[in-house]
Amino acid sequence: MTDLTQQDNTGDEFTDDLGGAYPYEPTPPVKKDFKPWHKPRKQYVRERQWTDLINDLVTQYNPIGNTIKYLSLPGDDLLDLRYLHDNVCVPKELKIKYLGFNKGQNPGPDHDASLEVSRNEINNLPFVDEQSKLLPDDIVRISGSTSVAYTESRDMAPFDIINIDLCDSIAKEDVEEFEENHYNTINTLMALQAYRKDPWLLLITTRTNERKVNPKVFEILKKIYLDNLNSCQGFRQKSSSTISVDGKDALDGYCTNSAGFSNVFLIGLSKWIQGLCVSQVPQKEVEIKSIMGYKVWPKASAPDMISIALQIIPTATLVSDRSGLSTQKPSYVDECAKAISMLDQLSSQIDVDNLLLADEELRKSMANDTTQLLKQARYDVDGYDAWLAKFPNTTKVHSSSRKPEDKQAVDQQQLQNKKTEVYSNKYKLPGPKQVGQIDPKTLENILKGKKR
């Protein structure tokens, strides 16, 4: 690939003096429309769940080739990639090789241009692997065995982290509504990860209230919970002592309230994934590492947007030798014990809204960190305080509370923006179809703020 930042020494001597020593580079666009996921509570999840767990994982199990392989839905601004690069890769001197999926809520030239700028900002960072890819595709396409999404996932697998960060519910559709759905996608991803030797993280952010979860799917997940009540005495005892559910009638009643519905959904989902893992050879254990949530639906009586972090742990289980040559007894993952541990983790889930409301300094810290992240993504953060003040249970980020290194960080980011190759009208996207294949003139006009 041509290095577009390298000075061209072969120019025409009659035109060299017209533009000075450096070519004209348009100013990056400035965005002002903040999104719901720009609230400090999302940053808390990003920092205290995702980043902390990823740091723990790569510290304990050094990634192959010192490169973290990461599959995600990073959004238009690629905020999680920016944060992970600065807070995991840079301190540990690890590369990150990502496969991102972004189907785009409002596709078109403006969206493509902004996303392409973000992609190039990320790819120009020192610890981002050059083979990283961002596909203009829905993650559910992975479940199609002939799709580009599946092929790219298969070629990059296995991953250290899979982050399925949804705005809606992972269980929105009926099982038979679409052939390509989240259930088949998770099953496919588990198969692609089957021969990974080290533990890995599966992060899922999903709506969990009755309005967003398909009723038929919920009945399947509830039955998984009920089966554990009937087959595992320890699970029944733990369920009875923690949430007063010890049988079908109690379970039905528990699911009529928002918190109960969400909890049964989460345990059912985790146990379903555990079921996929014990069907593999070798078997895997599923451990809930963390559950965090907050309210999205204004009328919700409990958190209905949940981020659940699962660690998938390969085991050295023995299989049964039907011929009889091997007399070793087969070993299996104790699903009853795993279900009990999941209930233990369920009781320790964090309501991020209440946590931040009770801790003003923490709330300010998360808001400050969000501000820095949005600056990197070219947002005009002067209006962030006013936007944040529109919502209950939030606080303004007063200028006096902002970090002293803010200005230096902004200056460095602006310098990086000027260096990025996307601002050259010579830029052409290499390789297979990815995000941002728009004509150079349209891109330049958008960056200049011109009307087409």
Helices and strands as residue ranges (DSSP letters): G 36-38, H 40-45, I 46-51, H 52-60, G 64-66, E 67-72, H 79-84, I 85-89, H 90-92, E 95-101, H 109-123, E 133-135, G 139-143, H 148-156, E 161-165, H 182-192, E 200-207, H 215-231, H 233-243, H 248-254, H 258-278, E 284-294, E 305-314, H 335-346, E 350-351, H 352-358, H 360-376, G 381-383, H 384-388, G 399-401, H 406-419, G 421-423, H 440-448
